[in-house]
């Protein structure tokens, strides 16, 4: 019985250490963006960080610089950054920077980025390539982790307004115009 107790103690001790990680967010954080820590997030209204953009609208394949930056003396050690449209769909398009990695949250490899090491940071900037065709307005969301017990979840950027093409084939438009013109001509020939 004593041997069993020791094995259980060792097993549970190991589980504690894999509960969170300094090498990036876990897949369990994809939807809620809450780190797998044993405490609750801080109040989002008082986050000492913000998400800034160099563009607030996109056409097909525009590259937008996305920065998670401190707004006070607080530094962050960890982060999770995602782009989502208004219905919550995660939008791929991030490029990696040094000490970052993708956290594949959906079928797309580059729909979320996270840290790979826990050094204190003032800011991180990623390039986000907007969709080629319309995917709706997009908001960048970030979670910033100051330490295991202090973090802020879903810090929002300004909305990136969708100005991209709808995805309809350009070949359709001439056909639609031809049908309309033919219909008008037929109606005029009746008079």
Buried (B, 14 or more C-beta within 10 A) or exposed (E): EEEEEEEEEEEEEEEEEEEBBEEBBBEEBBEEBBBBBEEEBBEEEEBBBBBBBEBEBBBBEBEBEBBBBBEEEBBBBBBBBBBBBEEEEBBBBBEEEEBBBBBBBBEBEBBBBBBEEBEEBEEBEBBBBBBBEBBBBBBBBBBBBBEBEBBBBBBBBEBBEBEBEEEEEEEEEEEEEEEEEEEEEEEEEEE
